[in-house]
Each structure stands twice: as C-alpha cells, then as structure tokens.
C-alpha cells in the first residue's frame, strides 16, 4: 500500500471477500466467535459487522472495527478497532466511528460502548478524543479496564 492510496470506509456484512485480511487484523479468536453470524445471517439489527477501511489500489481490507449490537442494553459495542501503525494519524478512527455511529442510529441504539484496549493508555486517549467517557466501575457488572461509552445524539 502506498501512502497516497485511496482509502474508503465500507460496511462488511458478509466476510467472504475480506476474510484473510480480517483474520490478520482481528485474529481467529474474535472472528471464530462470530463467523457463523457474519457469513450466514442476513443483515438485521443484531448481526455483527465489520466497518472496514479498504485500500482501493489492491482491494484489501487494511483497518477496521468489529462491532455488534446488544439489544437488551440498547448498545452497539466495538469489540475491536484496529488501525495499523502505518495508517495512524490520518483520521481513520474518526471516520470509522462516524460510520459506526450511523449504524447505531440505524439499529436504534442509544450508545456505543468499548473497552479501550484493555488498559492501553493510547487507546483510551484516542476514545477520549472521540468524545467517549469512562463508565464508573460501580455502574458495570464485570470488572473491565477502561470501559467507555459515547451517547448517540
């Protein structure tokens, strides 16, 4: 990929086209848990999705976020948001979050939640910059470092 490669944000409902890249980005553990839904479910308001960044020069998935809806909590959760070091600083996290927010509105949820890198301070700073706030530990059922959320307007 070149530094000037045209990058576009896409919503991936069926994984077949980008499966190899998705495994490289998110790992087998994450994808295996949701692979059946990703490849077999029709697009509905609970199906997990990948909001991805595709390099149009080579039609490859190069970054993205793995998201799913938790209907009982009226929440869209970001399981992972991966932007490789060579793509950081280009505003891709903000663009991904914008698309995630549009999906959340479409799915009629009231907030977006994430665990910010399981305690990674850089990830937490990124989410704070994107208007996420910490959820106090006494307001969540499980102990998770840096559980954060952003309300949908």
N, C-alpha and C positions, 0 to 999 in steps of 0.2 A: 504494500500500500504506500502510496506517495503522500507527502504532506499536504498536497493540494487536491487530494482525491475528493470527489463529490460524495458526501455522506448524506444519507436520508434516514429519517425515523420511520419505522414500519411497525405495524401490529401483526404478530405472527400467531395465527390461530391453529395452524397445522404445522408441525415441526419438520416434516419430511424434507423440505428444501434446504433447511439450515441445520440439520441435526448434528453433523460433525462439528461445526463451529459452536453450536450451543453446548455440546458436551465439553469442549475446550474452555468455554467461558464459565459455565456454571458447575461443571462436574457431574459425574454419573449419579452421585448420591441425591442431588437435588432433582435432576431430571427423571431418574428412575421412579421416584415417588409420585410423579405427576404425568409420566409419559403416556399412560393409557388415556387419561383425560385429554392431553394435548393432541393426540393423534386420532382419537375416536369420537369424542364428543362434538356435537355441533356447537357452534358459538352460542352460548347462553350467558346469563348473568352470573354464573358461578364458575365457568370454565377458567382454568389457569391460562395465562397468556405470557408470551414474551414480547415486550416492547423493545425492538431492536434498532441498532444503528447498522445500516448496510453500506458497504463501500461499493459504489456503482461501477468502479473500474473493474472489479473482479467478482461482483455479485456475491460477496461474502459478508456474513454477519461478523462484525468486529467489536461490538459492545452491546450492552443491553440490560434490561431489568426483567426479572421473573416475578410476576405478580399473580395474586389470586384473591378472590372475594371471600369474606367471612360474613355471610348474610345475617347471622344472628347478632353480630356486632355492628352491622351497617358500615363495614370497614373494607377497604381494599388494602391488602398487605403486600409490601415489597419484600419478597423473600431474599432476593439478592439484586444488587445493582452493580454491574461490573463495567468499568471503563479502564482499559489497559493504560499503563503509564505513558505510552507514546501518543495517546489521544487526549490526555488530560489538559485542562486549561483552554479548551475550545468551546465551553458552554454546553457540552453534550449532556451533562447531568440535568441541567435546567430544561433542555429540550425534551429529554426523556420524561422528566417529571411533569412537564406541560401535557404530554400525551397521556401519561398515567392519570393526571387529573381529569382530562377529557373522558377517559374510560370510566373513572369513578363516577362522574356525573351521569354518564350513560347507564351505569349499573345502579344508579340511585342510592349511593352510599354517602355517608356524611363525613368520613375522614379517611386519610391514608396513614397507615402505620408501617413502621420498620424497626428492626434492631440495627443500630448504627455500627455495623462491623464488629459486633460482639466485643465492644470496648475499644475499638481503634479510634484514637482521638482525631485523626484526619477525616475519617468517615463522619464522625459526629459533627465536626466543624462544617463539613460540606452540607449536611442536612440542616444545621442551624442557619447557614447562609440561604438555604432554600425555604426558610420560614417554618421549619419543623420545631416543635418544642418537646422537652423531656416530659415523659409521663412519670409522676412520682411513684416510687416503688410501692407505696401503700395503696395505690389505685389499680394495681395489676395483680393477677392471680399467680403468675410464675415470676421467679426472680430472673430477669433478663437484663444484662447491662445495656444502658442507653436505649431503652425502649422509647421511641419518639413517635409523634404524630403531627399531622397537619390537617386542620379542619378545611372542608370544602366549602367555598362560598356559594 
